[in-house]
């Protein structure tokens, strides 16, 4: 009996030792996992690295595009360029779900083309690399270089100008003798919506661009008269405003045309690219930019207004007039006008 009790006692000790060993192994495993999963050091290094890089890119002379890559797994985190709500200083925040963000201050709030911290616009989500694009003392950060103009990045050329001395000519397409397309259900007529959009662009631009003119300010001015105005105004920028007329009505694209043989192709492409970017950012319209060989167009094609090869001139087809009410941006044309206005201001910075 004494021997059996001794054996039972030893078994209890062995079981206890096994239990303790398993418990230690479990907690050790959890600890190792926590150490492995703890990204504090990694996020701290990235926050400082990117903040210093922002300052360096901003301080560099001229325009540039820089691709940031790291031996760390960048795609584990999101990267937000924001304002601290208390200090109002700019901060680079490295974000990871379930843990507190790690922040580090960088440069000035004027670093970016728009006020930062208003939305996700300046947050780069799970990138493989981060693109810094600097132009005219402004920086954009993005996950990838977004293709525009058949895959070209917006031309990095200087177009900074005193806006008070710039003349912008807005050309509202059609007139009442040739009213263009219409949408009877929504009471939209092309010649009127073209004029409405042009007038709204002028209203928005007037504070910085006091010299904005029209090729027509009423409902009557045919193509010949508008061309005469274009020839005589000596404008720095000319925008012809039109609408598309497509069936099926689900097609609704903002199209930008320019003269392929223009002698000012780079500034034209830059302005077109800025307009495309702003329309994409501020509306849900898809955009496309197309060069045209004007000589190949039919005689009555309204895009023949792009006939001058020595002018900075764009033909903007601002949406499909036949689109249904739930997808017709012409019903909210101030949104389109504001995007165009913002692009023009960016072009001149």
C-alpha positions as CSV (number, residue, x, y, z in Angstrom):
1,X,0.0,0.0,0.0
2,X,2.9,2.3,0.9
3,X,4.6,1.6,-2.4
4,X,1.4,2.3,-4.4
5,X,1.0,5.7,-2.7
6,X,4.6,6.5,-3.5
7,X,4.0,5.7,-7.2
8,X,0.9,7.8,-7.2
9,X,2.8,10.7,-5.7
10,X,5.5,10.4,-8.3
11,X,2.9,10.4,-11.1
12,X,1.4,13.6,-9.7
13,X,4.9,15.2,-9.7
14,X,5.5,14.1,-13.3
15,X,2.1,15.4,-14.4
16,X,2.8,18.7,-12.6
17,X,6.2,19.0,-14.3
18,X,4.6,18.3,-17.7
19,X,1.9,20.9,-17.1
20,X,4.5,23.5,-16.0
21,X,6.6,22.7,-19.0
22,X,3.6,23.0,-21.4
23,X,2.6,26.3,-19.7
24,X,6.1,27.7,-20.0
25,X,6.3,26.6,-23.6
26,X,2.9,28.1,-24.4
27,X,3.8,31.5,-22.8
28,X,7.2,31.4,-24.4
29,X,5.6,30.8,-27.8
30,X,3.2,33.7,-27.2
31,X,6.1,35.9,-26.2
32,X,8.1,35.0,-29.3
33,X,5.0,35.7,-31.5
34,X,4.5,39.0,-29.8
35,X,8.2,39.9,-30.4
36,X,7.9,38.8,-34.0
37,X,4.6,40.7,-34.6
38,X,5.7,43.8,-32.7
39,X,6.4,46.3,-35.5
40,X,7.1,49.3,-33.3
41,X,10.7,49.5,-34.3
42,X,10.0,49.0,-38.0
43,X,7.3,51.7,-38.0
44,X,9.4,54.1,-36.0
45,X,12.2,53.8,-38.6
46,X,9.9,54.1,-41.5
47,X,8.1,57.2,-40.0
48,X,11.5,59.0,-39.6
49,X,12.8,57.8,-42.9
50,X,9.8,59.1,-44.9
51,X,9.6,62.3,-42.9
52,X,13.3,63.1,-43.6
53,X,12.8,62.1,-47.3
54,X,9.8,64.5,-47.6
55,X,12.0,67.3,-46.3
56,X,14.8,66.3,-48.7
57,X,12.6,66.1,-51.8
58,X,11.0,69.4,-50.9
59,X,14.5,71.1,-50.5
60,X,15.9,69.7,-53.7
61,X,16.3,72.1,-56.6
62,X,14.1,71.7,-59.6
63,X,11.4,69.1,-60.3
64,X,11.8,65.4,-59.7
65,X,10.1,62.1,-59.3
66,X,11.6,59.8,-56.6
67,X,10.6,56.2,-55.8
68,X,11.0,55.1,-52.2
69,X,11.7,51.4,-51.6
70,X,12.8,49.7,-48.4
71,X,14.1,46.4,-47.2
72,X,11.2,46.5,-44.8
73,X,7.8,45.2,-46.0
74,X,6.2,48.5,-46.8
75,X,2.9,46.9,-47.7
76,X,2.3,45.9,-44.1
77,X,1.4,49.5,-43.3
78,X,-0.5,52.6,-44.5
79,X,1.2,56.0,-44.6
80,X,-0.7,59.2,-43.9
81,X,0.6,62.7,-44.5
82,X,-1.6,64.6,-42.0
83,X,-1.9,67.6,-39.7
84,X,-1.7,67.1,-36.0
85,X,-5.1,68.5,-34.7
86,X,-3.3,70.1,-31.6
87,X,0.0,71.4,-32.9
88,X,-1.2,71.9,-36.5
89,X,2.2,70.7,-37.7
90,X,2.5,68.3,-40.6
91,X,3.1,64.7,-39.5
92,X,4.0,61.4,-41.2
93,X,1.9,58.7,-39.6
94,X,2.6,55.0,-40.1
95,X,-0.6,53.1,-39.5
96,X,-1.2,49.4,-38.7
97,X,-4.6,48.0,-37.8
98,X,-5.1,47.3,-34.1
99,X,-2.2,49.3,-32.8
100,X,-1.5,53.0,-32.2
101,X,0.0,55.0,-35.0
102,X,3.6,56.2,-34.9
103,X,4.1,59.7,-36.1
104,X,7.0,62.0,-36.9
105,X,6.9,65.7,-38.0
106,X,8.0,66.8,-41.4
107,X,8.5,70.1,-43.3
108,X,5.7,72.6,-43.9
109,X,2.0,72.3,-44.5
110,X,2.5,74.1,-47.9
111,X,4.4,71.0,-49.0
112,X,1.5,69.5,-50.8
113,X,-0.6,70.7,-53.7
114,X,-3.7,70.7,-51.4
115,X,-4.4,71.0,-47.7
116,X,-3.4,67.7,-46.1
117,X,-5.4,65.8,-43.6
118,X,-8.9,66.4,-45.1
119,X,-9.4,62.9,-46.4
120,X,-7.6,59.8,-47.5
121,X,-6.2,61.8,-50.5
122,X,-2.8,61.9,-48.8
123,X,-2.8,58.4,-47.4
124,X,-0.9,55.7,-49.3
125,X,-2.4,52.3,-48.6
126,X,-0.3,49.1,-48.4
127,X,2.2,50.1,-51.1
128,X,5.1,48.1,-52.5
129,X,6.8,51.4,-53.0
130,X,6.0,55.1,-52.5
131,X,6.3,57.7,-55.2
132,X,7.2,61.3,-54.4
133,X,6.5,63.7,-57.3
134,X,7.7,67.3,-56.9
135,X,6.7,70.1,-59.3
136,X,6.9,73.8,-58.7
137,X,7.6,73.5,-54.9
138,X,4.7,71.1,-54.4
139,X,4.8,67.4,-53.7
140,X,2.3,64.6,-54.3
141,X,2.7,61.2,-52.8
142,X,1.2,58.2,-54.3
143,X,1.3,54.4,-54.5
144,X,2.0,54.4,-58.2
145,X,2.5,56.8,-61.1
146,X,-1.0,57.1,-62.5
147,X,-0.9,57.1,-66.3
148,X,-2.5,59.9,-68.2
149,X,-2.1,61.0,-71.8
150,X,-1.7,57.5,-73.1
151,X,0.5,56.4,-70.2
152,X,2.7,59.6,-69.9
153,X,3.1,61.2,-66.5
154,X,2.1,64.9,-66.5
155,X,5.1,66.8,-68.1
156,X,7.4,68.2,-65.5
157,X,7.9,71.7,-67.1
158,X,7.7,75.1,-65.5
159,X,4.4,76.9,-66.3
160,X,4.5,79.2,-63.3
161,X,3.1,82.6,-64.3
162,X,1.6,85.7,-62.8
163,X,-2.1,85.0,-63.1
164,X,-3.0,88.7,-63.2
165,X,-1.3,89.0,-66.6
166,X,-2.8,85.8,-68.1
167,X,-5.7,86.0,-70.6
168,X,-8.0,82.9,-70.6
169,X,-10.5,82.6,-73.4
170,X,-13.5,80.3,-72.8
171,X,-15.3,79.0,-75.9
172,X,-18.8,77.7,-75.2
173,X,-19.6,75.5,-78.1
174,X,-22.7,75.8,-80.3
175,X,-25.3,78.6,-80.3
176,X,-29.0,78.8,-80.7
177,X,-28.8,78.6,-84.5
178,X,-26.9,75.3,-84.0
179,X,-27.9,74.2,-80.5
180,X,-26.3,70.8,-80.6
181,X,-27.6,67.8,-78.7
182,X,-30.4,67.9,-76.1
183,X,-31.9,65.7,-73.4
184,X,-35.6,66.5,-73.4
185,X,-36.2,64.4,-70.3
186,X,-33.7,66.5,-68.2
187,X,-34.3,69.7,-70.1
188,X,-30.7,70.0,-71.1
189,X,-29.6,71.7,-74.3
190,X,-25.9,71.6,-75.3
191,X,-25.4,75.3,-76.3
192,X,-26.9,76.4,-73.0
193,X,-25.0,74.0,-70.7
194,X,-21.8,74.8,-72.5
195,X,-22.4,78.5,-71.7
196,X,-23.4,77.8,-68.1
197,X,-20.2,75.8,-67.4
198,X,-18.1,78.5,-69.0
199,X,-19.7,81.3,-67.0
200,X,-19.2,79.3,-63.8
201,X,-15.5,78.7,-64.6
202,X,-15.1,82.5,-65.1
203,X,-16.9,83.2,-61.8
204,X,-14.5,80.9,-60.0
205,X,-11.4,82.1,-61.7
206,X,-12.0,85.9,-61.4
207,X,-10.3,86.4,-58.1
208,X,-6.9,85.2,-59.4
209,X,-7.5,85.6,-63.2
210,X,-9.2,89.0,-63.8
211,X,-8.8,88.6,-67.6
212,X,-11.2,85.9,-68.6
213,X,-13.2,86.3,-71.8
214,X,-15.8,84.4,-73.9
215,X,-16.1,83.8,-77.6
216,X,-19.8,84.2,-77.0
217,X,-21.8,85.6,-74.0
218,X,-25.2,85.1,-75.4
219,X,-26.9,82.3,-77.3
220,X,-25.8,83.6,-80.8
221,X,-22.3,83.2,-82.2
222,X,-21.6,80.7,-84.9
223,X,-18.4,78.8,-85.4
224,X,-17.0,81.4,-87.8
225,X,-17.6,84.2,-85.3
226,X,-16.1,82.2,-82.5
227,X,-13.0,81.4,-84.6
228,X,-12.6,85.2,-85.4
229,X,-12.7,85.9,-81.6
230,X,-10.0,83.2,-81.0
231,X,-7.8,84.7,-83.7
232,X,-8.1,88.2,-82.4
233,X,-7.8,87.7,-78.6
234,X,-4.2,86.6,-78.3
235,X,-5.2,84.5,-75.3
236,X,-2.7,82.5,-73.2
237,X,-5.1,79.5,-72.8
238,X,-8.2,78.6,-74.8
239,X,-10.7,76.1,-73.6
240,X,-13.6,75.0,-75.9
241,X,-16.5,73.6,-73.8
242,X,-18.8,70.9,-75.4
243,X,-20.9,68.0,-74.4
244,X,-21.0,64.4,-75.8
245,X,-24.0,62.8,-77.3
246,X,-23.8,59.1,-77.0
247,X,-26.0,56.0,-76.9
248,X,-26.1,53.8,-74.9
249,X,-26.5,56.4,-72.2
250,X,-24.3,54.5,-69.7
251,X,-21.3,55.8,-71.6
252,X,-20.3,59.0,-69.7
253,X,-16.7,60.0,-70.1
254,X,-14.9,63.4,-69.8
255,X,-12.8,63.7,-73.0
256,X,-10.0,66.1,-73.6
257,X,-8.8,66.7,-77.2
258,X,-5.8,68.6,-78.4
259,X,-4.1,69.4,-81.8
260,X,-1.5,66.6,-82.3
261,X,0.6,69.0,-84.5
262,X,0.7,71.8,-81.9
263,X,4.1,73.5,-81.4
264,X,3.2,73.8,-77.7
265,X,2.6,70.2,-77.1
266,X,4.2,70.0,-73.7
267,X,2.3,72.8,-72.0
268,X,-0.9,71.5,-73.6
269,X,-0.3,68.0,-72.3
270,X,0.5,69.3,-68.9
271,X,-2.8,71.4,-68.7
272,X,-4.7,68.4,-70.1
273,X,-3.2,66.1,-67.5
274,X,-4.0,68.5,-64.7
275,X,-7.6,68.8,-65.9
276,X,-7.8,65.0,-66.2
277,X,-6.5,64.6,-62.6
278,X,-8.9,67.1,-61.1
279,X,-11.9,65.7,-62.9
280,X,-10.9,62.2,-61.7
281,X,-10.4,63.4,-58.1
282,X,-13.4,65.6,-57.7
283,X,-16.0,63.6,-59.7
284,X,-16.6,60.0,-60.6
285,X,-16.3,60.7,-64.3
286,X,-13.8,58.7,-66.2
287,X,-11.4,60.7,-68.3
288,X,-9.5,60.2,-71.5
289,X,-7.1,62.5,-73.5
290,X,-6.8,62.2,-77.2
291,X,-4.6,63.9,-79.7
292,X,-6.2,64.8,-83.0
293,X,-5.0,65.3,-86.6
294,X,-7.3,68.1,-87.4
295,X,-7.0,67.7,-91.2
296,X,-8.6,64.3,-91.0
297,X,-11.8,65.6,-89.4
298,X,-15.0,66.2,-91.4
299,X,-15.5,69.9,-92.3
300,X,-18.4,70.3,-89.9
301,X,-16.8,68.6,-86.9
302,X,-16.8,71.0,-84.0
303,X,-13.3,69.9,-83.0
304,X,-11.9,71.8,-86.0
305,X,-11.8,74.7,-83.6
306,X,-8.4,73.3,-82.6
307,X,-7.0,74.3,-86.0
308,X,-4.3,76.6,-84.6
309,X,-1.1,74.7,-83.9
310,X,0.6,77.6,-82.0
311,X,-1.9,78.0,-79.2
312,X,-2.4,76.4,-75.9
313,X,-5.9,75.2,-76.7
314,X,-8.0,72.2,-75.5
315,X,-11.4,70.9,-76.5
316,X,-13.2,69.6,-73.5
317,X,-16.2,67.2,-73.9
318,X,-17.5,67.5,-70.4
319,X,-19.9,64.5,-70.3
320,X,-22.7,62.7,-72.1
321,X,-25.8,64.8,-72.3
322,X,-27.9,61.7,-72.8
323,X,-26.8,60.1,-69.5
324,X,-29.7,59.4,-67.1
325,X,-30.4,61.7,-64.1
326,X,-28.5,59.4,-61.6
327,X,-25.4,59.6,-63.7
328,X,-25.6,63.0,-65.5
329,X,-22.9,65.3,-64.2
330,X,-24.2,68.1,-66.3
331,X,-27.0,68.5,-63.8
332,X,-24.3,69.4,-61.3
333,X,-22.1,71.4,-63.6
334,X,-20.5,73.6,-60.9
335,X,-18.6,70.5,-59.8
336,X,-17.1,70.1,-63.2
337,X,-16.4,73.9,-63.4
338,X,-14.6,73.8,-60.1
339,X,-12.4,70.9,-61.2
340,X,-11.4,72.8,-64.3
341,X,-10.7,76.0,-62.3
342,X,-8.5,74.1,-59.9
343,X,-6.5,72.6,-62.7
344,X,-5.9,76.0,-64.3
345,X,-4.7,77.4,-61.0
346,X,-2.4,74.4,-60.5
347,X,-1.0,74.8,-64.0
348,X,0.1,78.4,-63.2
349,X,1.7,77.7,-59.8
